[in-house]
Amino acid sequence: MSMGLKERFLKVYADVPLSLRSEIIVVLDGEPVSWNAAFLEVSSDSKNSEKILKKLEEMAII
């Protein structure tokens, strides 16, 4: 069974060192999004979470 985007993100996020989690990983609608902010968006299934996940997939991060 293949993992969904959310599961893939959470797996990658878990491996990101704590010191790098404040780094920007994507720009969404002109606003920078850090690993930590992305985690909060994805964990809460916010309206931006799907956009973030799609961008990260396009960039082959997840």
mmCIF file as Biopython writes it, N, C-alpha, C and O atoms, coordinates in Angstrom:
data_model
#
loop_
_atom_site.group_PDB
_atom_site.id
_atom_site.type_symbol
_atom_site.label_atom_id
_atom_site.label_alt_id
_atom_site.label_comp_id
_atom_site.label_asym_id
_atom_site.label_entity_id
_atom_site.label_seq_id
_atom_site.pdbx_PDB_ins_code
_atom_site.Cartn_x
_atom_site.Cartn_y
_atom_site.Cartn_z
_atom_site.occupancy
_atom_site.B_iso_or_equiv
_atom_site.auth_seq_id
_atom_site.auth_asym_id
_atom_site.pdbx_PDB_model_num
ATOM 1   N N  . MET A ? 1  ? 0.853  -1.186 0.000  1.0 0.0 1  A 1 
ATOM 2   C CA . MET A ? 1  ? 0.000  0.000  0.000  1.0 0.0 1  A 1 
ATOM 3   C C  . MET A ? 1  ? 0.896  1.246  0.000  1.0 0.0 1  A 1 
ATOM 4   O O  . MET A ? 1  ? 1.852  1.335  0.770  1.0 0.0 1  A 1 
ATOM 5   N N  . SER A ? 2  ? 0.576  2.183  -0.857 1.0 0.0 2  A 1 
ATOM 6   C CA . SER A ? 2  ? 1.384  3.403  -0.923 1.0 0.0 2  A 1 
ATOM 7   C C  . SER A ? 2  ? 0.907  4.400  0.132  1.0 0.0 2  A 1 
ATOM 8   O O  . SER A ? 2  ? -0.266 4.437  0.502  1.0 0.0 2  A 1 
ATOM 9   N N  . MET A ? 3  ? 1.858  5.203  0.598  1.0 0.0 3  A 1 
ATOM 10  C CA . MET A ? 3  ? 1.533  6.209  1.601  1.0 0.0 3  A 1 
ATOM 11  C C  . MET A ? 3  ? 0.943  7.437  0.925  1.0 0.0 3  A 1 
ATOM 12  O O  . MET A ? 3  ? 1.313  7.783  -0.197 1.0 0.0 3  A 1 
ATOM 13  N N  . GLY A ? 4  ? 0.028  8.084  1.617  1.0 0.0 4  A 1 
ATOM 14  C CA . GLY A ? 4  ? -0.512 9.333  1.131  1.0 0.0 4  A 1 
ATOM 15  C C  . GLY A ? 4  ? 0.481  10.457 1.374  1.0 0.0 4  A 1 
ATOM 16  O O  . GLY A ? 4  ? 1.491  10.270 2.052  1.0 0.0 4  A 1 
ATOM 17  N N  . LEU A ? 5  ? 0.192  11.615 0.822  1.0 0.0 5  A 1 
ATOM 18  C CA . LEU A ? 5  ? 1.092  12.755 0.963  1.0 0.0 5  A 1 
ATOM 19  C C  . LEU A ? 5  ? 1.300  13.148 2.422  1.0 0.0 5  A 1 
ATOM 20  O O  . LEU A ? 5  ? 2.415  13.473 2.829  1.0 0.0 5  A 1 
ATOM 21  N N  . LYS A ? 6  ? 0.232  13.118 3.204  1.0 0.0 6  A 1 
ATOM 22  C CA . LYS A ? 6  ? 0.358  13.506 4.615  1.0 0.0 6  A 1 
ATOM 23  C C  . LYS A ? 6  ? 1.299  12.558 5.344  1.0 0.0 6  A 1 
ATOM 24  O O  . LYS A ? 6  ? 2.170  12.996 6.095  1.0 0.0 6  A 1 
ATOM 25  N N  . GLU A ? 7  ? 1.124  11.265 5.123  1.0 0.0 7  A 1 
ATOM 26  C CA . GLU A ? 7  ? 1.968  10.281 5.786  1.0 0.0 7  A 1 
ATOM 27  C C  . GLU A ? 7  ? 3.422  10.425 5.341  1.0 0.0 7  A 1 
ATOM 28  O O  . GLU A ? 7  ? 4.338  10.308 6.155  1.0 0.0 7  A 1 
ATOM 29  N N  . ARG A ? 8  ? 3.633  10.681 4.044  1.0 0.0 8  A 1 
ATOM 30  C CA . ARG A ? 8  ? 4.992  10.872 3.540  1.0 0.0 8  A 1 
ATOM 31  C C  . ARG A ? 8  ? 5.633  12.104 4.171  1.0 0.0 8  A 1 
ATOM 32  O O  . ARG A ? 8  ? 6.804  12.077 4.549  1.0 0.0 8  A 1 
ATOM 33  N N  . PHE A ? 9  ? 4.860  13.183 4.285  1.0 0.0 9  A 1 
ATOM 34  C CA . PHE A ? 9  ? 5.379  14.397 4.917  1.0 0.0 9  A 1 
ATOM 35  C C  . PHE A ? 9  ? 5.775  14.121 6.368  1.0 0.0 9  A 1 
ATOM 36  O O  . PHE A ? 9  ? 6.866  14.502 6.794  1.0 0.0 9  A 1 
ATOM 37  N N  . LEU A ? 10 ? 4.907  13.468 7.121  1.0 0.0 10 A 1 
ATOM 38  C CA . LEU A ? 10 ? 5.182  13.207 8.531  1.0 0.0 10 A 1 
ATOM 39  C C  . LEU A ? 10 ? 6.416  12.331 8.704  1.0 0.0 10 A 1 
ATOM 40  O O  . LEU A ? 10 ? 7.180  12.513 9.652  1.0 0.0 10 A 1 
ATOM 41  N N  . LYS A ? 11 ? 6.612  11.385 7.799  1.0 0.0 11 A 1 
ATOM 42  C CA . LYS A ? 11 ? 7.794  10.522 7.862  1.0 0.0 11 A 1 
ATOM 43  C C  . LYS A ? 11 ? 9.067  11.338 7.611  1.0 0.0 11 A 1 
ATOM 44  O O  . LYS A ? 11 ? 10.060 11.178 8.320  1.0 0.0 11 A 1 
ATOM 45  N N  . VAL A ? 12 ? 9.032  12.212 6.600  1.0 0.0 12 A 1 
ATOM 46  C CA . VAL A ? 12 ? 10.196 13.050 6.304  1.0 0.0 12 A 1 
ATOM 47  C C  . VAL A ? 12 ? 10.427 14.045 7.443  1.0 0.0 12 A 1 
ATOM 48  O O  . VAL A ? 12 ? 11.563 14.246 7.873  1.0 0.0 12 A 1 
ATOM 49  N N  . TYR A ? 13 ? 9.372  14.655 7.921  1.0 0.0 13 A 1 
ATOM 50  C CA . TYR A ? 13 ? 9.478  15.646 9.005  1.0 0.0 13 A 1 
ATOM 51  C C  . TYR A ? 13 ? 10.148 15.035 10.233 1.0 0.0 13 A 1 
ATOM 52  O O  . TYR A ? 13 ? 10.969 15.683 10.883 1.0 0.0 13 A 1 
ATOM 53  N N  . ALA A ? 14 ? 9.800  13.802 10.547 1.0 0.0 14 A 1 
ATOM 54  C CA . ALA A ? 14 ? 10.375 13.136 11.714 1.0 0.0 14 A 1 
ATOM 55  C C  . ALA A ? 14 ? 11.891 12.995 11.604 1.0 0.0 14 A 1 
ATOM 56  O O  . ALA A ? 14 ? 12.589 12.948 12.616 1.0 0.0 14 A 1 
ATOM 57  N N  . ASP A ? 15 ? 12.397 12.930 10.376 1.0 0.0 15 A 1 
ATOM 58  C CA . ASP A ? 15 ? 13.837 12.777 10.153 1.0 0.0 15 A 1 
ATOM 59  C C  . ASP A ? 15 ? 14.583 14.100 10.021 1.0 0.0 15 A 1 
ATOM 60  O O  . ASP A ? 15 ? 15.812 14.114 9.958  1.0 0.0 15 A 1 
ATOM 61  N N  . VAL A ? 16 ? 13.850 15.212 9.978  1.0 0.0 16 A 1 
ATOM 62  C CA . VAL A ? 16 ? 14.501 16.524 9.860  1.0 0.0 16 A 1 
ATOM 63  C C  . VAL A ? 16 ? 15.076 16.902 11.228 1.0 0.0 16 A 1 
ATOM 64  O O  . VAL A ? 16 ? 14.351 16.896 12.223 1.0 0.0 16 A 1 
ATOM 65  N N  . PRO A ? 17 ? 16.360 17.228 11.287 1.0 0.0 17 A 1 
ATOM 66  C CA . PRO A ? 17 ? 16.957 17.630 12.569 1.0 0.0 17 A 1 
ATOM 67  C C  . PRO A ? 17 ? 16.235 18.843 13.165 1.0 0.0 17 A 1 
ATOM 68  O O  . PRO A ? 17 ? 15.781 19.728 12.440 1.0 0.0 17 A 1 
ATOM 69  N N  . LEU A ? 18 ? 16.138 18.864 14.479 1.0 0.0 18 A 1 
ATOM 70  C CA . LEU A ? 18 ? 15.447 19.967 15.159 1.0 0.0 18 A 1 
ATOM 71  C C  . LEU A ? 18 ? 16.010 21.327 14.764 1.0 0.0 18 A 1 
ATOM 72  O O  . LEU A ? 18 ? 15.269 22.304 14.660 1.0 0.0 18 A 1 
ATOM 73  N N  . SER A ? 19 ? 17.305 21.387 14.547 1.0 0.0 19 A 1 
ATOM 74  C CA . SER A ? 19 ? 17.936 22.672 14.216 1.0 0.0 19 A 1 
ATOM 75  C C  . SER A ? 19 ? 17.526 23.193 12.837 1.0 0.0 19 A 1 
ATOM 76  O O  . SER A ? 19 ? 17.713 24.375 12.547 1.0 0.0 19 A 1 
ATOM 77  N N  . LEU A ? 20 ? 16.971 22.330 11.986 1.0 0.0 20 A 1 
ATOM 78  C CA . LEU A ? 20 ? 16.574 22.754 10.638 1.0 0.0 20 A 1 
ATOM 79  C C  . LEU A ? 20 ? 15.074 22.988 10.493 1.0 0.0 20 A 1 
ATOM 80  O O  . LEU A ? 20 ? 14.623 23.458 9.449  1.0 0.0 20 A 1 
ATOM 81  N N  . ARG A ? 21 ? 14.320 22.677 11.492 1.0 0.0 21 A 1 
ATOM 82  C CA . ARG A ? 21 ? 12.861 22.767 11.368 1.0 0.0 21 A 1 
ATOM 83  C C  . ARG A ? 21 ? 12.331 24.186 11.271 1.0 0.0 21 A 1 
ATOM 84  O O  . ARG A ? 21 ? 11.174 24.385 10.899 1.0 0.0 21 A 1 
ATOM 85  N N  . SER A ? 22 ? 13.148 25.174 11.598 1.0 0.0 22 A 1 
ATOM 86  C CA . SER A ? 22 ? 12.703 26.561 11.450 1.0 0.0 22 A 1 
ATOM 87  C C  . SER A ? 22 ? 13.059 27.110 10.062 1.0 0.0 22 A 1 
ATOM 88  O O  . SER A ? 22 ? 12.719 28.248 9.739  1.0 0.0 22 A 1 
ATOM 89  N N  . GLU A ? 23 ? 13.738 26.309 9.250  1.0 0.0 23 A 1 
ATOM 90  C CA . GLU A ? 23 ? 14.120 26.721 7.892  1.0 0.0 23 A 1 
ATOM 91  C C  . GLU A ? 23 ? 12.906 26.712 6.958  1.0 0.0 23 A 1 
ATOM 92  O O  . GLU A ? 23 ? 12.002 25.890 7.109  1.0 0.0 23 A 1 
ATOM 93  N N  . ILE A ? 24 ? 12.898 27.623 6.004  1.0 0.0 24 A 1 
ATOM 94  C CA . ILE A ? 24 ? 11.816 27.713 5.023  1.0 0.0 24 A 1 
ATOM 95  C C  . ILE A ? 24 ? 11.958 26.576 4.005  1.0 0.0 24 A 1 
ATOM 96  O O  . ILE A ? 24 ? 13.043 26.322 3.483  1.0 0.0 24 A 1 
ATOM 97  N N  . ILE A ? 25 ? 10.850 25.907 3.740  1.0 0.0 25 A 1 
ATOM 98  C CA . ILE A ? 25 ? 10.882 24.821 2.755  1.0 0.0 25 A 1 
ATOM 99  C C  . ILE A ? 25 ? 10.028 25.105 1.532  1.0 0.0 25 A 1 
ATOM 100 O O  . ILE A ? 25 ? 10.229 24.498 0.480  1.0 0.0 25 A 1 
ATOM 101 N N  . VAL A ? 26 ? 9.079  26.019 1.659  1.0 0.0 26 A 1 
ATOM 102 C CA . VAL A ? 26 ? 8.194  26.312 0.535  1.0 0.0 26 A 1 
ATOM 103 C C  . VAL A ? 26 ? 7.651  27.727 0.704  1.0 0.0 26 A 1 
ATOM 104 O O  . VAL A ? 26 ? 7.541  28.235 1.820  1.0 0.0 26 A 1 
ATOM 105 N N  . VAL A ? 27 ? 7.314  28.351 -0.417 1.0 0.0 27 A 1 
ATOM 106 C CA . VAL A ? 27 ? 6.652  29.653 -0.389 1.0 0.0 27 A 1 
ATOM 107 C C  . VAL A ? 27 ? 5.240  29.445 -0.913 1.0 0.0 27 A 1 
ATOM 108 O O  . VAL A ? 27 ? 5.036  28.968 -2.029 1.0 0.0 27 A 1 
ATOM 109 N N  . LEU A ? 28 ? 4.275  29.811 -0.089 1.0 0.0 28 A 1 
ATOM 110 C CA . LEU A ? 28 ? 2.867  29.601 -0.429 1.0 0.0 28 A 1 
ATOM 111 C C  . LEU A ? 28 ? 2.170  30.949 -0.498 1.0 0.0 28 A 1 
ATOM 112 O O  . LEU A ? 28 ? 2.087  31.666 0.500  1.0 0.0 28 A 1 
ATOM 113 N N  . ASP A ? 29 ? 1.674  31.288 -1.668 1.0 0.0 29 A 1 
ATOM 114 C CA . ASP A ? 29 ? 0.997  32.574 -1.872 1.0 0.0 29 A 1 
ATOM 115 C C  . ASP A ? 29 ? 1.867  33.747 -1.418 1.0 0.0 29 A 1 
ATOM 116 O O  . ASP A ? 29 ? 1.377  34.701 -0.814 1.0 0.0 29 A 1 
ATOM 117 N N  . GLY A ? 30 ? 3.160  33.660 -1.717 1.0 0.0 30 A 1 
ATOM 118 C CA . GLY A ? 30 ? 4.081  34.732 -1.388 1.0 0.0 30 A 1 
ATOM 119 C C  . GLY A ? 30 ? 4.579  34.730 0.051  1.0 0.0 30 A 1 
ATOM 120 O O  . GLY A ? 30 ? 5.373  35.592 0.425  1.0 0.0 30 A 1 
ATOM 121 N N  . GLU A ? 31 ? 4.134  33.793 0.851  1.0 0.0 31 A 1 
ATOM 122 C CA . GLU A ? 31 ? 4.538  33.716 2.253  1.0 0.0 31 A 1 
ATOM 123 C C  . GLU A ? 31 ? 5.440  32.510 2.475  1.0 0.0 31 A 1 
ATOM 124 O O  . GLU A ? 31 ? 5.104  31.403 2.052  1.0 0.0 31 A 1 
ATOM 125 N N  . PRO A ? 32 ? 6.581  32.706 3.132  1.0 0.0 32 A 1 
ATOM 126 C CA . PRO A ? 32 ? 7.465  31.569 3.412  1.0 0.0 32 A 1 
ATOM 127 C C  . PRO A ? 32 ? 6.861  30.648 4.467  1.0 0.0 32 A 1 
ATOM 128 O O  . PRO A ? 32 ? 6.224  31.100 5.418  1.0 0.0 32 A 1 
ATOM 129 N N  . VAL A ? 33 ? 7.073  29.355 4.279  1.0 0.0 33 A 1 
ATOM 130 C CA . VAL A ? 33 ? 6.556  28.346 5.205  1.0 0.0 33 A 1 
ATOM 131 C C  . VAL A ? 33 ? 7.726  27.483 5.674  1.0 0.0 33 A 1 
ATOM 132 O O  . VAL A ? 33 ? 8.432  26.885 4.862  1.0 0.0 33 A 1 
ATOM 133 N N  . SER A ? 34 ? 7.923  27.423 6.990  1.0 0.0 34 A 1 
ATOM 134 C CA . SER A ? 34 ? 8.997  26.602 7.552  1.0 0.0 34 A 1 
ATOM 135 C C  . SER A ? 34 ? 8.507  25.166 7.743  1.0 0.0 34 A 1 
ATOM 136 O O  . SER A ? 34 ? 7.320  24.873 7.602  1.0 0.0 34 A 1 
ATOM 137 N N  . TRP A ? 35 ? 9.444  24.285 8.065  1.0 0.0 35 A 1 
ATOM 138 C CA . TRP A ? 35 ? 9.069  22.907 8.387  1.0 0.0 35 A 1 
ATOM 139 C C  . TRP A ? 35 ? 8.048  22.897 9.521  1.0 0.0 35 A 1 
ATOM 140 O O  . TRP A ? 35 ? 7.045  22.187 9.454  1.0 0.0 35 A 1 
ATOM 141 N N  . ASN A ? 36 ? 8.311  23.699 10.575 1.0 0.0 36 A 1 
ATOM 142 C CA . ASN A ? 36 ? 7.403  23.727 11.729 1.0 0.0 36 A 1 
ATOM 143 C C  . ASN A ? 36 ? 6.009  24.219 11.352 1.0 0.0 36 A 1 
ATOM 144 O O  . ASN A ? 36 ? 5.005  23.645 11.773 1.0 0.0 36 A 1 
ATOM 145 N N  . ALA A ? 37 ? 5.953  25.279 10.561 1.0 0.0 37 A 1 
ATOM 146 C CA . ALA A ? 37 ? 4.657  25.812 10.137 1.0 0.0 37 A 1 
ATOM 147 C C  . ALA A ? 37 ? 3.927  24.799 9.255  1.0 0.0 37 A 1 
ATOM 148 O O  . ALA A ? 37 ? 2.716  24.613 9.376  1.0 0.0 37 A 1 
ATOM 149 N N  . ALA A ? 38 ? 4.675  24.151 8.373  1.0 0.0 38 A 1 
ATOM 150 C CA . ALA A ? 38 ? 4.071  23.134 7.501  1.0 0.0 38 A 1 
ATOM 151 C C  . ALA A ? 38 ? 3.515  21.987 8.344  1.0 0.0 38 A 1 
ATOM 152 O O  . ALA A ? 38 ? 2.427  21.476 8.076  1.0 0.0 38 A 1 
ATOM 153 N N  . PHE A ? 39 ? 4.275  21.591 9.362  1.0 0.0 39 A 1 
ATOM 154 C CA . PHE A ? 39 ? 3.816  20.515 10.247 1.0 0.0 39 A 1 
ATOM 155 C C  . PHE A ? 39 ? 2.487  20.882 10.909 1.0 0.0 39 A 1 
ATOM 156 O O  . PHE A ? 39 ? 1.566  20.067 10.959 1.0 0.0 39 A 1 
ATOM 157 N N  . LEU A ? 40 ? 2.394  22.109 11.415 1.0 0.0 40 A 1 
ATOM 158 C CA . LEU A ? 40 ? 1.155  22.549 12.061 1.0 0.0 40 A 1 
ATOM 159 C C  . LEU A ? 40 ? -0.015 22.564 11.084 1.0 0.0 40 A 1 
ATOM 160 O O  . LEU A ? 40 ? -1.121 22.140 11.422 1.0 0.0 40 A 1 
ATOM 161 N N  . GLU A ? 41 ? 0.236  23.055 9.867  1.0 0.0 41 A 1 
ATOM 162 C CA . GLU A ? 41 ? -0.811 23.109 8.840  1.0 0.0 41 A 1 
ATOM 163 C C  . GLU A ? 41 ? -1.275 21.699 8.468  1.0 0.0 41 A 1 
ATOM 164 O O  . GLU A ? 41 ? -2.473 21.426 8.404  1.0 0.0 41 A 1 
ATOM 165 N N  . VAL A ? 42 ? -0.315 20.815 8.226  1.0 0.0 42 A 1 
ATOM 166 C CA . VAL A ? 42 ? -0.639 19.449 7.799  1.0 0.0 42 A 1 
ATOM 167 C C  . VAL A ? 42 ? -1.313 18.676 8.926  1.0 0.0 42 A 1 
ATOM 168 O O  . VAL A ? 42 ? -2.286 17.960 8.689  1.0 0.0 42 A 1 
ATOM 169 N N  . SER A ? 43 ? -0.810 18.813 10.136 1.0 0.0 43 A 1 
ATOM 170 C CA . SER A ? 43 ? -1.381 18.090 11.277 1.0 0.0 43 A 1 
ATOM 171 C C  . SER A ? 43 ? -2.827 18.476 11.542 1.0 0.0 43 A 1 
ATOM 172 O O  . SER A ? 43 ? -3.634 17.647 11.960 1.0 0.0 43 A 1 
ATOM 173 N N  . SER A ? 44 ? -3.147 19.740 11.297 1.0 0.0 44 A 1 
ATOM 174 C CA . SER A ? 44 ? -4.513 20.203 11.554 1.0 0.0 44 A 1 
ATOM 175 C C  . SER A ? 44 ? -5.410 20.125 10.316 1.0 0.0 44 A 1 
ATOM 176 O O  . SER A ? 44 ? -6.564 20.551 10.345 1.0 0.0 44 A 1 
ATOM 177 N N  . ASP A ? 45 ? -4.862 19.574 9.231  1.0 0.0 45 A 1 
ATOM 178 C CA . ASP A ? 45 ? -5.627 19.462 7.972  1.0 0.0 45 A 1 
ATOM 179 C C  . ASP A ? 45 ? -6.246 20.801 7.573  1.0 0.0 45 A 1 
ATOM 180 O O  . ASP A ? 45 ? -7.408 20.861 7.172  1.0 0.0 45 A 1 
ATOM 181 N N  . SER A ? 46 ? -5.466 21.863 7.685  1.0 0.0 46 A 1 
ATOM 182 C CA . SER A ? 46 ? -5.942 23.198 7.332  1.0 0.0 46 A 1 
ATOM 183 C C  . SER A ? 46 ? -6.173 23.306 5.829  1.0 0.0 46 A 1 
ATOM 184 O O  . SER A ? 46 ? -5.822 22.407 5.064  1.0 0.0 46 A 1 
ATOM 185 N N  . LYS A ? 47 ? -6.767 24.416 5.424  1.0 0.0 47 A 1 
ATOM 186 C CA . LYS A ? 47 ? -7.027 24.604 3.996  1.0 0.0 47 A 1 
ATOM 187 C C  . LYS A ? 47 ? -5.731 24.722 3.195  1.0 0.0 47 A 1 
ATOM 188 O O  . LYS A ? 47 ? -5.712 24.417 2.002  1.0 0.0 47 A 1 
ATOM 189 N N  . ASN A ? 48 ? -4.655 25.159 3.839  1.0 0.0 48 A 1 
ATOM 190 C CA . ASN A ? 48 ? -3.368 25.275 3.150  1.0 0.0 48 A 1 
ATOM 191 C C  . ASN A ? 48 ? -2.582 23.970 3.104  1.0 0.0 48 A 1 
ATOM 192 O O  . ASN A ? 48 ? -1.628 23.851 2.335  1.0 0.0 48 A 1 
ATOM 193 N N  . SER A ? 49 ? -2.968 22.999 3.912  1.0 0.0 49 A 1 
ATOM 194 C CA . SER A ? 49 ? -2.179 21.773 3.997  1.0 0.0 49 A 1 
ATOM 195 C C  . SER A ? 49 ? -2.073 21.053 2.658  1.0 0.0 49 A 1 
ATOM 196 O O  . SER A ? 49 ? -1.001 20.554 2.315  1.0 0.0 49 A 1 
ATOM 197 N N  . GLU A ? 50 ? -3.143 20.990 1.908  1.0 0.0 50 A 1 
ATOM 198 C CA . GLU A ? 50 ? -3.104 20.303 0.619  1.0 0.0 50 A 1 
ATOM 199 C C  . GLU A ? 50 ? -2.175 21.024 -0.358 1.0 0.0 50 A 1 
ATOM 200 O O  . GLU A ? 50 ? -1.437 20.380 -1.104 1.0 0.0 50 A 1 
ATOM 201 N N  . LYS A ? 51 ? -2.210 22.359 -0.355 1.0 0.0 51 A 1 
ATOM 202 C CA . LYS A ? 51 ? -1.312 23.130 -1.221 1.0 0.0 51 A 1 
ATOM 203 C C  . LYS A ? 51 ? 0.142  22.879 -0.860 1.0 0.0 51 A 1 
ATOM 204 O O  . LYS A ? 51 ? 0.990  22.687 -1.732 1.0 0.0 51 A 1 
ATOM 205 N N  . ILE A ? 52 ? 0.418  22.884 0.438  1.0 0.0 52 A 1 
ATOM 206 C CA . ILE A ? 52 ? 1.784  22.651 0.911  1.0 0.0 52 A 1 
ATOM 207 C C  . ILE A ? 52 ? 2.254  21.265 0.488  1.0 0.0 52 A 1 
ATOM 208 O O  . ILE A ? 52 ? 3.359  21.115 -0.033 1.0 0.0 52 A 1 
ATOM 209 N N  . LEU A ? 53 ? 1.431  20.266 0.707  1.0 0.0 53 A 1 
ATOM 210 C CA . LEU A ? 53 ? 1.805  18.887 0.367  1.0 0.0 53 A 1 
ATOM 211 C C  . LEU A ? 53 ? 2.049  18.727 -1.127 1.0 0.0 53 A 1 
ATOM 212 O O  . LEU A ? 53 ? 3.001  18.061 -1.534 1.0 0.0 53 A 1 
ATOM 213 N N  . LYS A ? 54 ? 1.198  19.330 -1.943 1.0 0.0 54 A 1 
ATOM 214 C CA . LYS A ? 54 ? 1.379  19.227 -3.399 1.0 0.0 54 A 1 
ATOM 215 C C  . LYS A ? 54 ? 2.689  19.888 -3.843 1.0 0.0 54 A 1 
ATOM 216 O O  . LYS A ? 54 ? 3.409  19.350 -4.684 1.0 0.0 54 A 1 
ATOM 217 N N  . LYS A ? 55 ? 2.990  21.056 -3.272 1.0 0.0 55 A 1 
ATOM 218 C CA . LYS A ? 55 ? 4.244  21.741 -3.633 1.0 0.0 55 A 1 
ATOM 219 C C  . LYS A ? 55 ? 5.456  20.914 -3.225 1.0 0.0 55 A 1 
ATOM 220 O O  . LYS A ? 55 ? 6.418  20.797 -3.984 1.0 0.0 55 A 1 
ATOM 221 N N  . LEU A ? 56 ? 5.408  20.343 -2.026 1.0 0.0 56 A 1 
ATOM 222 C CA . LEU A ? 56 ? 6.523  19.525 -1.557 1.0 0.0 56 A 1 
ATOM 223 C C  . LEU A ? 56 ? 6.699  18.272 -2.416 1.0 0.0 56 A 1 
ATOM 224 O O  . LEU A ? 56 ? 7.819  17.820 -2.653 1.0 0.0 56 A 1 
ATOM 225 N N  . GLU A ? 57 ? 5.595  17.730 -2.871 1.0 0.0 57 A 1 
ATOM 226 C CA . GLU A ? 57 ? 5.673  16.571 -3.769 1.0 0.0 57 A 1 
ATOM 227 C C  . GLU A ? 57 ? 6.276  16.978 -5.108 1.0 0.0 57 A 1 
ATOM 228 O O  . GLU A ? 57 ? 7.121  16.267 -5.651 1.0 0.0 57 A 1 
ATOM 229 N N  . GLU A ? 58 ? 5.847  18.119 -5.641 1.0 0.0 58 A 1 
ATOM 230 C CA . GLU A ? 58 ? 6.377  18.605 -6.921 1.0 0.0 58 A 1 
ATOM 231 C C  . GLU A ? 58 ? 7.885  18.836 -6.841 1.0 0.0 58 A 1 
ATOM 232 O O  . GLU A ? 58 ? 8.602  18.625 -7.819 1.0 0.0 58 A 1 
ATOM 233 N N  . MET A ? 59 ? 8.363  19.269 -5.675 1.0 0.0 59 A 1 
ATOM 234 C CA . MET A ? 59 ? 9.786  19.533 -5.481 1.0 0.0 59 A 1 
ATOM 235 C C  . MET A ? 59 ? 10.557 18.282 -5.075 1.0 0.0 59 A 1 
ATOM 236 O O  . MET A ? 59 ? 11.758 18.344 -4.814 1.0 0.0 59 A 1 
ATOM 237 N N  . ALA A ? 60 ? 9.860  17.142 -5.024 1.0 0.0 60 A 1 
ATOM 238 C CA . ALA A ? 60 ? 10.452 15.842 -4.651 1.0 0.0 60 A 1 
ATOM 239 C C  . ALA A ? 60 ? 11.031 15.847 -3.239 1.0 0.0 60 A 1 
ATOM 240 O O  . ALA A ? 60 ? 12.008 15.150 -2.963 1.0 0.0 60 A 1 
ATOM 241 N N  . ILE A ? 61 ? 10.433 16.627 -2.352 1.0 0.0 61 A 1 
ATOM 242 C CA . ILE A ? 61 ? 10.843 16.624 -0.949 1.0 0.0 61 A 1 
ATOM 243 C C  . ILE A ? 61 ? 10.143 15.492 -0.211 1.0 0.0 61 A 1 
ATOM 244 O O  . ILE A ? 61 ? 10.692 14.884 0.707  1.0 0.0 61 A 1 
ATOM 245 N N  . ILE A ? 62 ? 8.908  15.230 -0.642 1.0 0.0 62 A 1 
ATOM 246 C CA . ILE A ? 62 ? 8.177  14.093 -0.065 1.0 0.0 62 A 1 
ATOM 247 C C  . ILE A ? 62 ? 7.773  13.145 -1.174 1.0 0.0 62 A 1 
ATOM 248 O O  . ILE A ? 62 ? 7.147  12.119 -0.911 1.0 0.0 62 A 1 
#
